[in-house]
């Protein structure tokens, strides 16, 4: 049944996954002072530069996914981004109570996003 809508489903998947990262990157620009200070507090060297590199990766790779261009490399770049950012911002092991639960949810959500990117990579091959 879904085979006849494969192109539309793949576009929707790319739009949702890529669009989320474009949005997050743009949001990080607005919150750059706070995010850079959080990164510095976690021991990231050159936190401001690292933040801008992460923002560029989010926005460019997300836009490439939405456009359907270089899908596999864009998805792989966002997996790499998640590998670096997830333990930095969703470090549930350092928290207790409701904050721990929220960070676990963020961690699990990022693992699920990585799975979605892996599916796009497999589809592009």
KEKE-811105 format. One line per field, with one value per residue: residue in three letters; y, z, x of N, C-alpha, C, O in turn; residue number from 1. Coordinates in Angstrom, 1 decimal. Layout:
<recs>
aa = (Ala  ...)
nc2 = (Y  ...)
nc3 = (Z  ...)
nc1 = (X  ...)
cac2 = (Y  ...)
cac3 = (Z  ...)
cac1 = (X  ...)
cc2 = (Y  ...)
cc3 = (Z  ...)
cc1 = (X  ...)
oc2 = (Y  ...)
oc3 = (Z  ...)
oc1 = (X  ...)
i = (NUM  ...)
</recs>
This chain:
<recs>
aa = (Unk  Unk  Unk  Unk  Unk  Unk  Unk  Unk  Unk  Unk  Unk  Unk  Unk  Unk  Unk  Unk  Unk  Unk  Unk  Unk  Unk  Unk  Unk  Unk  Unk  Unk  Unk  Unk  Unk  Unk  Unk  Unk  Unk  Unk  Unk  Unk  Unk  Unk  Unk  Unk  Unk  Unk  Unk  Unk  Unk  Unk  Unk  Unk  Unk  Unk  Unk  Unk  Unk  Unk  Unk  Unk  Unk  Unk  Unk  Unk  Unk  Unk  Unk  Unk  Unk  Unk  Unk  Unk  Unk  Unk  Unk  Unk  Unk  Unk  Unk  Unk  Unk  Unk  Unk  Unk  Unk  Unk  Unk  Unk  Unk  Unk  Unk  Unk  Unk  Unk  Unk  Unk  Unk  Unk  Unk  Unk  Unk  Unk  Unk  Unk  Unk  Unk  Unk  Unk  Unk  Unk  Unk  Unk  Unk  Unk  Unk  Unk  Unk  Unk  Unk  Unk  Unk  Unk  Unk  Unk  Unk  Unk  Unk  Unk  Unk)
nc2 = (-1.2  1.3  1.6  3.0  5.5  6.1  8.1  10.4  9.9  9.6  12.2  13.6  12.5  13.4  16.1  16.5  15.5  16.9  19.5  19.9  20.1  22.3  24.2  23.9  24.7  27.4  28.3  28.0  30.0  32.2  31.7  31.7  32.7  31.6  28.9  28.6  29.2  27.0  24.9  25.6  25.3  22.6  21.9  22.1  23.0  26.2  27.0  28.9  28.9  26.1  26.0  27.6  26.0  23.7  24.8  25.6  23.0  21.8  23.5  23.5  20.7  19.9  21.4  20.4  17.8  18.3  19.3  17.0  16.6  15.2  13.3  11.0  11.7  14.1  13.1  11.4  13.3  14.6  12.5  12.3  14.8  14.4  12.4  13.8  16.0  14.9  13.5  15.8  17.6  16.1  14.8  12.7  11.2  12.8  14.0  14.3  13.3  15.1  16.5  14.7  12.8  14.3  14.7  12.1  11.6  13.4  12.3  9.7  10.5  11.6  9.4  8.0  9.8  9.4  6.9  7.3  8.8  6.9  5.2  6.9  7.0  4.3  4.0  5.8  4.5)
nc3 = (0.0  0.8  -1.0  -3.3  -2.4  -1.8  -2.6  -1.6  1.1  1.8  1.2  3.2  5.5  5.2  5.3  7.9  9.6  8.6  8.7  11.4  12.4  11.0  12.2  14.9  14.7  14.0  16.2  18.1  17.3  18.2  20.9  21.5  23.4  25.9  25.2  24.4  26.8  28.4  27.0  27.4  30.2  30.3  29.6  26.9  24.6  23.1  23.0  21.8  19.1  18.5  18.9  16.7  14.6  15.0  14.7  12.0  10.8  11.6  10.3  7.6  6.9  7.6  5.8  3.4  3.6  3.5  1.0  -0.4  -1.3  -1.5  0.5  2.1  3.0  4.4  6.4  7.7  8.7  10.6  12.3  13.4  14.6  16.6  18.1  19.3  20.6  22.2  24.6  25.8  26.3  27.2  29.6  31.5  33.6  35.4  36.9  38.9  39.8  38.4  36.5  35.6  34.4  32.3  30.8  30.2  28.5  26.4  25.6  24.7  22.7  20.9  20.2  18.8  16.7  15.4  14.5  12.6  10.8  10.0  8.6  6.4  5.2  4.5  2.7  0.7  -0.4)
nc1 = (0.8  1.9  3.9  3.3  3.4  6.0  8.0  6.8  6.6  9.3  10.1  8.6  9.8  12.5  12.0  10.9  12.9  15.3  14.3  13.8  16.4  17.4  15.7  16.5  19.2  18.9  17.6  19.6  21.3  20.0  20.1  22.8  24.7  24.0  24.1  26.8  28.0  27.1  28.4  31.1  31.2  31.0  33.5  34.3  36.7  37.4  34.6  32.8  33.6  33.2  30.5  29.5  30.4  28.9  26.3  26.4  26.7  24.3  22.3  23.1  23.4  20.8  19.3  20.2  19.2  16.4  16.2  16.9  19.4  22.7  22.0  22.8  25.5  24.8  23.0  24.8  26.6  24.9  24.4  27.0  27.0  25.0  26.3  28.3  26.9  24.9  25.8  26.8  24.7  22.6  23.2  22.2  23.2  24.4  22.4  19.4  16.1  13.3  14.7  16.6  15.0  14.0  16.3  17.0  14.9  15.5  18.0  17.2  15.5  17.4  18.8  16.8  16.5  19.0  18.6  16.6  18.1  20.0  18.3  17.6  20.2  20.5  18.5  19.3  21.4)
cac2 = (0.0  2.5  1.7  4.0  6.9  6.1  9.4  11.4  9.5  10.0  13.7  14.0  12.1  14.4  17.5  16.5  15.3  18.0  20.7  20.0  20.5  23.7  25.0  23.9  25.5  28.8  28.6  28.1  31.3  33.1  31.4  31.4  33.1  30.6  27.6  28.6  29.1  25.6  24.1  25.9  24.7  21.1  21.6  22.2  24.0  27.1  26.7  29.7  28.3  24.8  26.2  28.0  24.9  22.9  25.5  25.5  21.6  21.6  24.2  23.1  19.3  19.8  22.0  19.4  16.7  18.7  19.4  15.7  16.6  14.5  12.8  10.1  12.5  15.0  12.3  11.0  14.5  14.9  11.5  12.7  15.9  13.8  11.7  14.8  16.9  14.2  13.4  17.1  18.3  15.2  14.0  12.3  10.5  13.8  14.7  13.5  13.7  15.4  16.9  13.5  12.2  15.1  14.5  10.8  11.7  14.0  11.3  8.7  11.1  11.8  8.0  7.7  10.6  8.8  5.7  7.9  9.2  5.7  4.7  7.7  6.5  3.0  4.3  6.5  3.6)
cac3 = (0.0  1.0  -2.0  -4.3  -1.9  -1.3  -2.8  -0.7  2.4  1.9  1.3  4.5  6.4  5.1  5.7  9.3  10.2  8.3  9.2  12.9  12.6  10.6  13.2  16.1  14.5  14.0  17.6  18.7  17.0  19.2  22.3  21.4  24.6  26.8  24.7  24.5  28.3  28.8  26.4  28.2  31.5  30.1  29.2  25.5  24.2  22.1  22.9  20.8  17.7  18.4  18.7  15.4  13.7  15.2  14.1  10.5  10.5  11.8  9.3  6.2  6.7  7.6  4.5  2.3  3.7  3.1  -0.5  -1.0  -1.9  -0.7  1.7  3.0  3.8  5.3  7.5  8.5  9.5  11.7  13.3  14.1  15.5  17.7  18.9  20.1  21.4  23.1  26.0  26.3  26.7  27.8  30.5  32.6  34.7  36.4  37.4  39.7  39.8  37.1  35.5  35.1  33.5  31.1  30.1  29.6  27.3  25.3  25.1  23.9  21.4  20.0  19.7  17.8  15.5  14.8  13.8  11.4  9.8  9.4  7.6  5.2  4.6  3.9  1.5  -0.3  -1.0)
cac1 = (0.0  2.7  4.9  2.9  3.7  7.4  8.6  6.2  7.0  10.7  10.2  8.1  10.8  13.6  11.5  10.7  14.3  16.2  13.7  14.1  17.8  17.5  15.1  17.4  20.4  18.5  17.3  20.9  21.9  19.3  20.6  24.3  25.5  23.7  24.6  28.3  28.4  26.9  29.5  32.3  31.1  31.2  34.8  34.5  37.6  36.9  33.2  32.1  33.9  32.6  29.1  29.2  30.6  27.7  25.2  26.5  26.4  22.8  21.6  23.5  23.0  19.4  18.7  20.5  18.2  15.1  16.3  17.2  20.8  23.7  21.3  23.6  26.5  24.1  22.5  26.0  27.0  24.0  24.7  28.2  26.6  24.3  27.2  29.0  26.1  24.0  26.3  27.1  23.5  21.6  24.0  21.3  23.9  24.8  21.2  18.5  14.7  12.6  15.7  17.2  14.0  14.0  17.6  16.9  14.0  16.3  19.0  16.5  15.0  18.5  19.1  15.8  16.9  20.1  18.0  16.0  19.2  20.5  17.3  17.8  21.4  20.3  17.6  20.1  22.5)
cc2 = (1.3  2.7  2.8  5.4  7.0  7.4  10.4  11.1  9.9  11.5  14.1  13.6  13.1  15.7  17.5  16.4  16.5  19.3  20.9  20.5  21.9  24.6  25.1  24.8  27.0  29.2  28.8  29.4  32.3  32.9  31.1  31.7  32.0  29.3  27.5  28.5  27.7  24.7  24.4  25.3  23.2  20.8  21.6  23.3  24.9  26.9  27.6  29.2  27.0  25.0  26.6  26.9  23.9  23.5  25.3  24.0  21.4  22.2  23.7  21.7  19.2  20.3  21.0  18.2  17.1  18.8  18.1  15.7  16.0  14.0  12.0  10.9  13.5  14.3  11.8  12.1  14.8  13.7  11.8  13.9  15.4  13.1  12.6  15.5  16.1  14.0  14.8  17.8  17.4  14.2  13.6  11.7  11.5  14.5  13.7  14.0  14.0  15.9  15.7  12.8  13.0  14.9  13.1  10.8  12.3  13.0  10.2  9.2  11.3  10.4  7.7  8.5  9.9  7.6  6.2  8.3  8.0  5.1  5.5  7.3  5.2  3.2  4.9  5.6  2.8)
cc3 = (0.0  -0.2  -3.0  -3.7  -1.4  -1.5  -1.8  0.7  2.7  2.0  2.7  5.6  6.4  5.6  7.2  10.0  9.9  8.8  10.7  13.2  12.1  11.7  14.5  15.9  14.5  15.5  18.4  18.5  18.0  20.6  22.4  22.7  25.7  26.4  24.8  25.9  28.8  28.3  27.1  29.5  31.5  29.7  27.7  25.2  23.1  21.9  21.9  19.4  17.5  18.2  17.3  14.4  13.8  14.6  12.6  10.1  10.6  10.6  7.9  6.0  6.7  6.3  3.4  2.4  3.2  1.5  -1.2  -1.7  -1.0  0.6  2.6  3.7  4.8  6.6  8.4  9.3  10.7  12.7  14.1  15.1  16.8  18.7  19.8  21.1  22.4  24.5  26.6  26.9  27.3  28.7  31.7  33.8  35.7  37.1  38.2  39.5  38.4  36.0  34.9  34.1  32.2  30.2  29.5  28.4  26.1  24.7  24.2  22.6  20.4  19.4  18.6  16.5  14.7  14.0  12.5  10.3  9.2  8.4  6.3  4.5  3.9  2.6  0.4  -1.1  -2.2)
cc1 = (0.9  3.7  4.6  3.1  5.1  8.1  8.1  6.5  8.4  10.9  9.7  9.2  12.0  13.2  11.4  12.1  15.2  15.6  13.9  15.5  18.0  16.9  16.0  18.6  20.0  18.2  18.6  21.6  21.3  19.8  22.1  25.0  25.2  24.3  26.1  28.8  28.2  28.0  30.8  32.3  31.3  32.6  35.2  35.5  37.1  35.4  32.5  32.3  33.2  31.1  28.7  29.4  29.4  26.5  25.2  26.2  24.9  22.0  21.9  23.1  21.5  18.8  19.0  19.5  16.9  15.1  16.5  18.5  21.8  23.1  22.1  24.7  25.9  23.6  23.7  26.5  26.2  24.1  25.9  27.8  26.0  25.3  28.0  28.1  25.3  24.6  26.6  25.8  22.4  22.3  23.2  22.0  24.4  23.6  20.3  17.0  14.1  13.6  16.4  16.3  13.9  15.2  17.6  16.0  14.8  17.3  18.3  16.0  16.2  18.9  18.1  16.1  18.0  19.6  17.3  17.0  19.8  19.6  17.4  19.1  21.2  19.4  18.3  21.1  21.9)
oc2 = (2.2  3.7  3.4  6.4  7.8  7.9  11.2  12.1  10.4  12.0  15.0  14.4  13.5  16.4  18.5  17.1  17.1  20.1  22.1  21.3  22.7  25.6  26.1  25.5  27.8  30.4  29.6  29.9  33.1  33.9  30.4  31.0  31.5  28.6  26.5  27.9  27.2  23.8  23.4  24.8  22.6  19.7  21.2  24.5  24.4  26.7  27.1  29.2  26.8  24.3  26.1  26.8  23.4  22.8  25.0  23.8  20.8  21.6  23.4  21.4  18.4  19.7  20.8  17.7  16.3  18.4  18.0  14.9  16.3  14.3  12.2  10.7  13.7  14.8  11.8  11.9  15.2  14.0  11.7  13.9  15.8  13.1  12.3  15.7  16.7  14.4  14.9  18.4  17.9  13.0  14.2  11.8  11.1  15.5  12.5  15.2  13.4  15.6  15.8  12.4  12.4  14.8  12.9  10.2  11.9  13.0  9.9  8.6  11.1  10.3  7.1  8.0  9.9  7.3  5.6  8.1  7.9  4.5  5.0  7.2  5.1  2.5  4.6  5.9  2.0)
oc3 = (-0.7  -0.4  -3.6  -4.5  -0.5  -0.5  -1.2  1.5  3.8  2.8  3.3  6.5  7.4  6.2  7.8  10.9  10.8  9.3  11.1  14.1  12.7  12.1  15.1  16.8  15.1  15.9  19.3  19.3  18.6  21.4  23.3  23.0  26.3  27.3  25.2  26.2  29.6  29.0  27.4  30.0  32.4  29.4  27.3  25.5  22.2  20.8  21.3  18.6  16.4  17.4  16.7  13.4  12.8  13.9  11.9  9.1  9.7  10.0  7.1  5.0  5.9  5.8  2.5  1.3  2.4  0.9  -2.4  -2.7  0.2  1.7  3.8  4.9  5.9  7.7  9.6  10.4  11.7  13.9  15.3  16.2  17.9  19.9  21.0  22.2  23.5  25.4  27.9  28.0  27.9  28.7  32.8  34.9  36.8  37.8  38.0  39.0  37.4  34.8  33.7  33.0  31.1  29.0  28.4  27.4  25.0  23.5  23.1  21.6  19.2  18.2  17.6  15.4  13.5  12.9  11.5  9.1  8.0  7.4  5.2  3.3  2.8  1.6  -0.8  -2.2  -2.8)
oc1 = (0.6  4.3  5.4  3.1  5.4  8.7  8.8  6.8  8.7  11.7  10.4  9.4  12.5  14.0  11.9  12.4  15.7  16.4  14.1  15.6  18.8  17.5  16.1  19.0  20.8  18.5  18.7  22.3  22.0  19.9  22.5  26.0  26.2  24.9  26.7  29.8  29.0  28.5  31.5  33.4  31.7  32.9  36.2  35.3  36.4  34.9  31.5  31.4  32.6  30.4  27.8  28.7  28.9  25.7  24.2  25.5  24.3  21.2  20.9  22.4  21.0  17.8  18.2  19.1  16.2  14.1  16.4  18.7  21.8  23.6  22.1  24.8  26.5  23.8  23.6  27.0  26.7  23.9  25.9  28.3  26.2  25.1  28.3  28.4  25.0  23.9  26.6  25.9  21.5  22.0  23.4  21.5  24.8  23.9  20.5  16.9  14.5  13.4  16.7  16.7  13.9  15.1  18.1  16.3  14.6  17.5  18.8  16.0  15.9  19.3  18.5  15.9  18.0  20.1  17.4  16.8  20.2  20.0  17.4  19.2  21.7  19.6  18.1  21.5  22.7)
i = (1  2  3  4  5  6  7  8  9  10  11  12  13  14  15  16  17  18  19  20  21  22  23  24  25  26  27  28  29  30  31  32  33  34  35  36  37  38  39  40  41  42  43  44  45  46  47  48  49  50  51  52  53  54  55  56  57  58  59  60  61  62  63  64  65  66  67  68  69  70  71  72  73  74  75  76  77  78  79  80  81  82  83  84  85  86  87  88  89  90  91  92  93  94  95  96  97  98  99  100  101  102  103  104  105  106  107  108  109  110  111  112  113  114  115  116  117  118  119  120  121  122  123  124  125)
</recs>
